[in-house]
């Protein structure tokens, strides 16, 4: 009897075991699927918070700067116009003078004597002409009564004409001598500063002998050195802004007038020459900051944080409408104060990642505050 009961219960045990195993497998499968879904959810990367800007055209000026020096545009040589011995010098080297100020004097005794002689000759001819007028009037009266011939009267008229011509010549000679006498005083032809003196008191000078070298600050010449590598971008007519190396300096504006290769320079530079009117208080010899506008045009400008260097390429990241970024190869141009020109790869209106661009890759999901 007992043996019969054991034989009946064995199949039930096996069926129960199979059901239990099936339940455990099913539970394991469900648990595994849940963990897989949880793993997928936890490995999805969150959107990266970045800063962006909208690309737009800007008017840019491409500039080059240099520190140069101021020179006097005019350094005239003041020379003697007549011969004579120097009797006085009225200015010292480095001294400023005004237009018309006496600079030096020559011995004028000889010219004074010549002037007196010339004046006496003029007075002599004037006296002869007065006498000739009296004689001519007398002969005219006599000729009306036929007491003298017409030929005699014509001779007196011709003689008076000769005296008039002699008077003109004597007066011209007198004026020449008076002019030369005035030239024994050397006056400043313009306002300026005495840079150099070539004569001393007691020296004998001839016409054309340089006596002084002056400089004037009314018109100035600014010389700005630039490296030879940019010399092909420089040309006459480019606008220049000039300021002195002092606080609250007056700004002067001019244009490039000439470009000179610095032949004696060892650093292969070119000198850019700018002629300007003195804006007030500028003096030759001072240093000056110069900025030349090489070019001006409209271009797409972005923050230099947007430009990322990758191996073999320069890229930027543009945010698409789906919130992911597209890596775009770009070409750049002019850079100034944190802004850089993009010549290709970015169009106006593109949303470009700025801060955080370096850490992105193509297809990365990003988010940003809507402040554009």
Secondary structure, 3 states (H helix, E strand, C coil): CHHHHHHHHHHHHHHHHHHHHHHHHHHHHHHHHHHHHHHHHHHCCCCEECCEEECEEEEEEEEEEEEEEEEEEECCEEECCCCEEEEEECCCCCCEECCCCEEEEECCHHHHHHHHHHHHHHHHHHHHHHHHHHHHHHHHHHHHCCCCCHHHHHHHHHHHHHHHHHHHHHHHHHHHHHHHHHCCEEECCCCEEEEEECCCCCCEECCCCEEEEEEEEEEEEEEEEEEHHHHHHCCCCCEEEEEECCCCCCCEEEEEEEEEECCCCCCCEEEEEEEEECCCCCCCCCEEEEEEEEEEEEEEEEEHHHCEEECCEEEEEEECCCCEEEEEECEEEEEECCEEEEEECCCCCCEEECCCHHHCCCCCEEECCCCC
